[in-house]
Amino acid sequence: MLPMDELKIEQSAGASDGVTILKLEGPLTISTLFDLQAVVRQPGLKSTIIDFSNVPFIDSAGLGLVLSHWAHTQRIGVKFAAVGISDRVRVLLDMTKVSTLLPMFPTAADAEKAFAASSSVASV
């Protein structure tokens, strides 16, 4: 188990081109968010799935980073999803109404299916 002041980030390619999966382990707080901030600001990072399966809690600073990255993906026209949200983290997302904004899925595979379905819809 990681110390409470450490966040591990495992970055991998998704099944689809241009999708990056960021699997987090540890709390996402003001003292741990800077590494994640550096990762999501990488040039060339496109559609992002952030896996919160092993995140025990998020503070307001961590939530702000997630919202900032989601807004960035909206501005540049790529996709974003949060997956594996624990009950404890969901309480914060529900209380702040963030759960009504962020695309959330049970797993990264579910998010990628949604990404593929939305990109295959022809615009009229």
N, C-alpha and C positions, 0 to 999 in steps of 0.2 A: 504494500500500500504506500502511496506517495505521501510525503509530508503535506500538511494543510496549506503550505505556502508555495506549492509547486503545481504547475499545469504541464502535462505531457501532451504534445500534439503529434499525431501520426498523420502524415499527408500521403494520400494515394490517389491514383487516377481512377475515375469512375469507369463504368462499362461503356459509356458514350464518350465521343470526342468532346474535349473542352469542359469536362466535368471533373472537379477536384473534390475529394472527400477528405474532410478534416475530422479525425476521430480524437476527441478530447478525453483526457483522464485527469481528474482533480478538480478543485473548485475554480470557477471563473470569477475572479475578484480583482479589485484594484491592484493588489500586489502580484497577480499572476497574469494579467491580461496583455502585457506588453509583447510577449512572444507571439501570441495569437494576432495581435494588431500588426506586427511585422509580416506575418504570413499572409493575412488577407490584403495587405497593401502591395504584395508582389506584383510587378508589372506582368501582364499576360494572364493573370488569374481570371478565369471567366466564371462559368456557372459553378456554384459552391454548395456542397451539402455539409453541414456541420452536425456531427454525431455527438449528442450529449449523453449517450448511454452510461458513461462512467463519470458524469459530472454530478457530485452530490449537492452542490448549491451554486447559485449565481447571486452576486450582489448588484447594486444599481449600476456600478461602473461596468461590470461585465455585460449587463443587459444593454447598456448604452452602446458598447462596442458591437454587439450583435445587431442592434437596430441600425447603427451607422453603416455596417457592412451590407445589411439588407437594402437600405436606401441607396447605397452606391450601386448595387446590382440592378436596382430598378432604373437608375439614371442611365447606365450604360447598356441596358437591354439584354442582360443575361439572367439566368435563373438562380434562385436561392431556395434552400429548404433546411429546416431544422428537423432532426430525427432523434429518436430514442429519448424523448423528454421524460424524466422521472416525475413521480407525483409531487415531490417537493419543489422541483423547478417549475412544474406546471402551475402550482399554486401562485407563484410569483407572476408568471405570464398571464394567468387569469385575472389576478388582482389588479394588474396594471393595464389590462385589456390588450396587451401585446399579442395574446393568443388569437385575437380577432384579425391581426395584421399578417403575422408570419405564416408562410406555408409550412405546415408541420405534418410529418408522416411517421409511422411506427419505425420504419427501417430505411436505410439508404436505397435498397432495391425498390421500395415503394416510391420513393422520391424520384428515382431515375425513370421509372415507368411513367410517372406524371409529367416529367420533363419531356420525354419522348412523345407522349400523347399530345401535349400542348404545342410542340413544334411541328407535329404532323397535321395539325388542323389548318386547312387552307383558309387564307384570309379572303374575304369577299370584297 
